[in-house]
């Protein structure tokens, strides 16, 4: 039994509104209004501009945040050995597309995997309790979101978790 159509349309409208207020949307709007570029040109130039800003290591852009996470897999030293990482908390365009195509659970799973990957890539380890708090999920809901990934045998980097073995699939950006 799904929600009323009006409710779904309202959420879709709100997600599109958030997407337009993203950095990509603002750059596209500026290129179209102030420089007279077409929609396609402004979309390509906005994507290239964001790539260029990321290459410059601009510290914080909207949708990103800096977190202190454990720098070790050991639970014993997780509170004392910490490092700073930058994660993309919300990617309005990607999150909206995944939500519209596959639903809320898939969007939350994708967001959790993105956070785990970004933290691990920067030399940190995420604690599952911290991850659940950031995602505003209960530990049970977090386990349910990550269960399909674990069933596939994909290793997830987290504090207190098992080290990667030959029987687990390696962590990859393709997720």
C-alpha positions in Angstrom: 0.0 0.0 0.0 1.8 3.1 -1.2 1.3 6.8 -0.4 -1.1 9.1 -2.1 0.0 10.4 -5.5 -0.1 14.0 -4.3 2.3 13.1 -1.4 4.8 11.6 -3.8 4.5 14.6 -6.2 5.2 16.9 -3.3 8.3 15.1 -2.3 9.5 15.0 -5.9 8.9 18.8 -6.1 10.9 19.3 -2.9 13.8 17.1 -4.2 13.9 19.0 -7.5 13.9 22.3 -5.5 16.9 21.1 -3.5 18.6 19.9 -6.7 18.3 23.3 -8.3 19.9 24.9 -5.2 23.0 22.7 -5.4 26.3 24.2 -6.6 25.8 22.6 -10.0 22.3 24.1 -10.3 23.4 27.5 -9.3 26.3 27.5 -11.8 24.0 26.3 -14.6 21.4 29.1 -13.8 24.1 31.7 -13.7 25.6 30.6 -17.1 22.1 30.6 -18.7 20.9 33.9 -17.3 24.0 36.1 -17.2 26.0 34.6 -20.1 23.3 33.4 -22.4 24.4 29.8 -22.7 22.1 27.1 -23.7 20.9 24.5 -21.2 23.3 21.8 -22.6 26.3 24.2 -22.7 25.6 25.4 -19.1 25.3 21.8 -17.9 28.6 20.7 -19.4 30.4 23.9 -18.2 29.0 23.5 -14.7 30.2 19.9 -14.5 33.7 20.9 -15.7 33.7 23.8 -13.2 32.9 21.5 -10.3 35.6 19.1 -11.4 38.1 22.0 -11.6 37.1 23.2 -8.1 37.5 19.7 -6.7 41.0 19.5 -8.3 41.9 22.7 -6.5 41.1 21.0 -3.2 38.6 23.7 -2.2 37.9 22.7 1.4 34.2 22.7 1.8 31.4 23.0 -0.8 27.7 22.8 -0.1 26.7 19.3 0.7 30.1 18.3 2.1 31.2 18.3 5.8 34.3 17.6 7.8 34.2 14.8 10.4 36.6 13.4 12.9 36.7 9.6 12.5 38.9 6.8 13.9 42.1 6.3 12.0 42.3 2.6 13.1 40.2 -0.4 12.7 40.6 -1.3 16.3 37.7 -0.5 18.6 40.2 -0.2 21.5 41.9 2.8 20.0 39.0 4.3 18.0 38.3 7.1 20.5 42.0 8.2 20.8 43.3 7.8 17.3 41.3 10.1 15.1 41.7 11.9 11.7 39.7 14.5 9.8 37.9 13.5 6.6 35.6 15.4 4.2 32.5 13.5 3.1 29.7 14.4 0.7 26.8 14.3 3.1 24.2 15.1 0.4 24.6 15.0 -3.3 21.3 16.5 -4.4 21.5 15.3 -8.1 22.6 11.8 -7.5 20.4 11.2 -4.4 17.3 12.6 -6.2 17.9 10.3 -9.2 18.4 7.2 -7.1 15.4 8.0 -4.9 13.1 8.5 -7.9 14.3 5.4 -9.7 14.7 2.9 -6.8 13.1 4.4 -3.7 14.2 5.6 -0.3 15.9 2.5 1.0 18.2 2.3 -2.1 19.0 6.0 -1.7 20.0 5.5 1.9 22.1 2.5 1.0 23.8 4.4 -1.7 24.5 7.3 0.7 25.9 4.9 3.4 28.2 3.2 0.8 29.4 6.6 -0.5 30.2 7.7 3.1 32.1 4.5 3.8 34.1 4.7 0.6 35.0 8.4 1.1 36.1 7.9 4.7 38.2 4.8 3.8 39.7 6.5 0.8 41.0 9.3 3.1 42.6 6.9 5.6 39.8 6.7 8.1 37.4 4.1 9.5 33.8 4.7 10.2 32.1 3.3 13.3 28.7 1.8 12.6 27.2 3.7 15.6 28.5 7.0 14.2 27.3 6.0 10.7 23.8 5.3 12.1 23.7 8.6 13.9 24.8 10.6 10.8 22.2 8.8 8.7 19.5 9.2 11.4 18.9 5.5 11.3 18.5 3.0 14.2 21.2 0.2 14.3 18.6 -2.3 13.1 17.7 -0.1 10.1 21.4 0.4 9.4 21.9 -3.4 9.4 18.9 -3.8 7.1 20.3 -1.2 4.6 23.7 -2.9 4.5 22.5 -6.5 4.6 22.1 -6.9 0.8 25.7 -5.7 0.3 27.0 -8.1 2.9 25.1 -11.0 1.3 27.0 -10.3 -1.9 30.2 -10.9 0.0 31.4 -7.3 -0.4 33.8 -6.2 2.4 32.7 -3.0 4.2 35.4 -1.0 5.9 34.3 -0.2 9.5 35.7 -0.1 13.0 35.6 -3.5 14.6 34.9 -5.2 11.4 36.9 -8.1 9.9 39.9 -7.3 7.8 39.6 -8.0 4.0 40.2 -11.7 3.1 40.4 -13.6 -0.1 36.8 -14.8 0.2 35.4 -11.2 0.3 35.2 -9.0 -2.7 37.4 -5.9 -2.6 36.0 -2.5 -1.9 35.6 -0.6 -5.2 34.4 2.7 -6.4 31.9 1.1 -8.7 29.4 0.6 -6.0 
